[in-house]
Amino acid sequence: MTSTPTRAHDPRVRRLTTTLYGYAFLEDFVLLYPVYALLFSDTGLTVWQISSLFALWSVTGVLLEVPSGVWADAVSRRLLLWLGPLLSAAGFTLWVLLPSYGAFAAGFVLWGAGGALASGALEALVHDELDRLDAAGRYARIMGRARAAGLVAVMAAMGLAGPVLGRGGHTAVGAASILACLLTAATALRFPEHRHPAAARQGWTATLRAGLAEARADRSVRGALLLVPAVGAVWGALDEYTPLLVRDTGVADRTVPYLLLLIWAGATAGSLLAGKGERLGTTGLAALLAGAGLALAVGSLAGTHAGLILVALAFGGLQAATVLADARLQRRIGDTGRATLTSLAGLGTELTTVAVFAGYALIASQSPHSTAFAVFAVSYPVTAAVLVAGARAVTRTGAGKEAEGARAVKDPA
């Protein structure tokens, strides 16, 4: 379905999008974001220990991603969007009260569980509600703006983290982060949710089987499922190390959050432009991925403030590509198992992220952070090449079937 001018100004659409933007902002308005990697490092944790925490975070998502998506399809997506931030708040509380490797690990488990509950459920709820209002054609634009709202929240947290940390220490930063999580949970209660009765009555096992059957039966769905982690996982993992990349340019720790603002300004711009990016098509998306990967490699290896501008441009391109990959998936799947399949894509993202964390620890233990960033940036030109090759193969297959059909009509058996 596509949106119309009337539907674009429908007050029900405005309520949905306003709630979505508020939820996305509050979910990422966490003052701990720009300082926790430095906190771990300054506490004495090694690169391997820090990477193990990030990997534990992702492993938690791996274990819970698909079950939570099936749960969202079988029960209530809004319920999971409410519960997730509460688990994150509990994790941050542990970080503040008991700062240690064990508490950091437990906190990441809770945070990972909270993220898994929301992953898939949010996209499915928004798409289905827009579809119900004849506005599904606006999905990429709306989700791009939601991602932008989240990035603005990250930048606001970066700007406030330094002053709050200076005045109240880690206790104040943690308290502000916990409050943001509680407000996120409260905002989730405003989401509308109109489920098809048949979808609501399906059990957990039936919902899972239906989603997996759709993925097996439709090649385009499988391709879209693979594209999501291929685009989002690598730069999503590298994001956790950007404070260390910035610090390696020679700036003081107190300056790191402000330079991170530059990188996330680029990512925010990419989110806002994602709606226009739907016009690119497969070849255009491949070009975007290749260009972003090149900019990321060159900018990281430069090791200067100027190089961070290229990193910012790369993150902008990759953020836009991530939104477009999600929209591509949503267009190809049915309504009943939407959260299940979206979570399945999230599972692929989490598994790839764990691999990136392990590889990053191996490379960064022997080389500068800039080298690790450049190595992983190569994955994007490779993904671009595979995407173009796949599109050409589909085109050749379609042309072959048309030619075979024409011959059959001309010379029937």
N, C-alpha and C positions, 0 to 999 in steps of 0.2 A: 504494500500500500504506500501511497505517497501523500505528502502533506499538501494542503491547500491553504491560501491566505486566511480563510476563515478558521481552519483548524490551527494554524500557526498562532493565532491570538486567542484560542480557546482558553478560558480561565482554568480549566482542568489541566491543560498542558502546562500553564504557568505555575500552577501549584506543584505539579510533579517536578518541573525543572528547578523551581526555587528550593524545594526540599532537597533535591539532588545536589545542587550547588552548595547549599549549606552543609549537607552531610559530607561532601567531598572536601570542603574547606576544613571543617572541624576535625575530620579524620586524620588529616596531615598537619594540623596545627600543633605539633609536638615539639616543644623547645629542646627536648633531649636529642632530636635528630642530628643537629650539626655538631654535637659535642661528644656523643657516646663513643665513637671510634677513637677519638683522642683520649677520652676517659679510660678506655680499656688499655690503650698504649701507655699512658702515663701511670696507670696502676701497676704496670710491669708485665702485662701480657705480651707474649711474643706474637709475631705474625701468624704462626700456626695456631696459637690459641684463639686469636681474634677470628681467624678463618673458621675454626671449629665452631665458634659461637654462631657465625653466619650460616654455616652448614647445618647446625642443629635447628636453626630457625627454619631453613628450607626443608629439612627432613620432616619437621612437624607438619609443614604444609603438604608435603608429599603424602603423608599418611592420612591426612584429614581432607584433602582437597576434593576428591571425588565423593567420598561419603557425605560431606557437607553439601555438595551440589545436588546429590540425589535427595538428601533430606529437604533441601529447599524446594525441589520439584514436588516432593510427596507431601510436604506439610505447609510451611509458610516461609516465604523469602523475607518478609518484613521481620519476622521473629529472629532470624539469623543476623540480620543487619542491626538489630538491637543488642543481641547477646555478644557479638564480636567485640565491640569497643569496651565492654565491661571486662572481658578477659584481658585485653591489652592494658587496661587501667590497673588490674591486679598485678600484671608483670612489672609495670613501671614502679609500683609501690615497693616491690621486692628490691629493685635496683636502688631506690632511695634509702630504704631502711637497712638493707644488708648488702652493701657494695662488696662483692667478691665474685670470683669466677663461678662458683656454684649458684649464687643469686642471679648473676647475669644469664647463666644457662637456663635456669627455671623461668626467668622473665622472658627469654626468647621463645621458650616453649609456649607460654601463655600468649605472647604476642603472635606467634605463628598460628596458634589455634584460632585466635580472633580474626586474623587475616583470612584464614581458610574459610571460616563461616561466611564472611562477606563476599569472598571471591566467587564469581559465577552467579550468586544470588542477586547482586546489585544489577549486573548487566541484563540478566533475564527479567527482573522486575521492570526495569526501565523500558526495555524493548517491548515487552508484552503490553505494558500500559500505554505506550505510544501507539502500538498497533491497534489497540482497542479504540483509540481516539483518532484513527486514520492519520497518524503522524509518524509512522515508522520510518519514512524517508528522511526524517530529521535526526535519526539516531546518531550518526557519526558526528554531526555538528554539535549536538547536545552533549554527547559523551566527551568530545574534544574540549568543550567549555568546562565540563565537570573536572576533567584532568587538569585543565588550566587553573581552576579554582583550588585544586589540591596543591599545585605547584606554587601558586601565590601564597598559600598557607605555609608551605615549606620555606619560602623566602622570608615571610614575615617572622617565622620562628627563628630563622638564621639571624635576622636583624635584631630580634629581642633577646636571643640566647645570651649574648655577651653581657649586656647591661643587667639582666636578671641574675646571671651567674655571679657577676661582680658584686651585686647587692645582697643576694640571699644564698649564694652557693648552690650546690647540687640539690639541696632540699627544695629551694624555691623553684628551680628548673623542673624538678620532678613533680612538684605539686601542681604547677601550671599544666604539665603534660597530662596528669591524671584528670584534672578538671576538664581539659579538652575532650578526653575520651568519654567522660560522663555526659557532656553536652552532645557529643556525637550520638550516643545511645538514645538520648531524649529526642533528637531530631529524627531518628529512624522511625519513631512512632507516628510521624506525620505522613509517611509514604502511603499512597493509596495502593490497594492490592485487590484486584478482581480476578480470581482464578476461575478457570473453566471447571465445572463440577466434576467432570470425569477425571481431570488432572489431579484434583484435590483428593479423590477417593483412591487413587492408585497407591499401592504399597511400595515400600522401599525397593524390594527386589524387582518388582515389575517395572518400576521407573528406570532402574539401572539397565535392565535388559532392553527396554525400548530405546534408550539412548545409544547403547552400544550397537544395537541392530542397525540403527540409522547410519552410524559411522561406517559400519562394514558394508552397507548396501550402496552408499553414495561416495564415489571417488572424489567429487568436489568437496564434500564435507571433510573427508580425510585430509585432503590437501590444505584446507583452511585450518584444520586442527594443528597440523604440523607447522604452518607458517607462524602462528601466534607465538610459540616458544622460540622459534628461530629468530624472530624479530625482537621480542621483548626480554629474553632471558639474559643475554650477554651484557647489554648496557645497564639492565636492571641490577645485575650483580656488581658491575664496575661502579655503579652509583655509591655503593657502600664504602668504596676506597677513595672517592674523590677528595675527602679532607686530607688524606695522606698524599695524594698527587699534588694538591695545592700547596701543602706545607713543603714539599720537595722543591718548590720554586724559590725557597729561601725566605718566606715571610714568617712573621711571628704567629704563634698560635691564636692570639686574639684577633688577628687579621683574617684567619682562614674563613670564618663564617661570612665575611663580607665579600670575599672573592668567590665563594660558592654561590652567592647571589647572581653573579654574572652567568654562571653555568645554568642555573635554574631559570634565569630570565629567557635564555635560549629555548629551554624545554617548554616553558610556558607559551612562547610564541608558536612553537610547533603544535601544541595542543589547539590553540585558537585557529590555526590554519588547516587543521585536519579535515574539516568539513569540505573545504575547497579541494583538498587532495583527492577526494573520491573521483574527480575528473581525470586523474592521471592514468588509470587503467593499470594493467599488469606491468607493461614496459616502463611506465612512469614510476611505479612503485619500486621496481628493480633499480632504476637510475637513482632514486632517492636513497635507497639503502647503500648502494655502492659509493655515492658521493659522501654520505654521512660517515661511512667506515673510513674512507680516505682522510676526511677532515679530522676524525678522532685520532687516527694514527699519527698524522703530522703534528697536530696540536699537542698531543701528549709528549712526543719525542722532543719537541722544542724546549720544554722545561722552563718556559718564561711566562710572564703575565700575558704577553701577546698570544702565546700558544693557547692559553685558556679561552681566548675568543673563538678559536677553531673548535675547541672542545664544546663550547656553548652551542655553536652552530650544529655540530654533530648531534648533540643531545636533542636539539630542536627537531632535526630531521628524523631521528629515531623515535622520538615521542609521537610525532605525527604518524609515522609508519606503524607504531604500536596500536594507535587508535584505529587506523585503517585496516589493520589485520583483524582486529576484533570485529569491526563492522562487516568485513568480508565473511567472517564466520557466522555472525548473526543472520546474515542474508541467506545462508545456505542451510540452516537447520530449522526443524519444525518447532512448534511451540511447546509441546508436551515435555520434552526432555531438554529444554533450552539450558537450564541451569546445570544439568548433568554434563552435557557436552562442553559447555563453557568451562566448567570445573575440570573436565578432562584435559582441555587445552592448558588450564592452569597447572595441572599435574605435570604436563610436559615441560612447562616453564620452570617449575620447581626442581625437577630432576636435572634439567640443563643448568640451572643456577648452581646446584650443588657441585656439578662437575666444574663449573667456572671457578667457584670458590677454591676447590682443591687445586686446580691448575694455577690459579693466581698465587696461592701460597707457595707452590713449587717454584714458580718463576720469580716472584718478588723476594724470596729468601736468598736468591743468588744475584738478582739484578734490581735496578731501580724500579719504582712503581711505574714510571713512564714506559719502560720496556714491556711490562705486563699489559698495560693498556693497549699499546700498539699491536702486540701479538693477538689479542682477542678482537681487535678492530678488523682484522683480516677476515673474520667470519662473515662480515656483512657483504663484501663483494662476492664471496662464495655463495651466500644465500641468494643474492641478486642473480647470479649466473644460473643457479638451479631453478629459480622462479621463471626466468625467461625460457630456459630449455623446456620446462614443464608446459608452459603456455604453447610453445611451438609444437610439442608432441601432441597436445590436445587438438590443435588446429589441423595437424596432418591426419590425425585419426578421424576427425570430423569430415575432412575433405575426402578421405578414403571411403568412408561409409556412404557419402553422397554419390561418389563415382560408382560404387558397387550397386547402390540402389538404382541409379540411372541405367546401368547395364541390365539389371534385372527387369526393369520396365521395358527396355528395348528388346530384350531377348529372353522372355519368360521361360522357365523350365517346362 
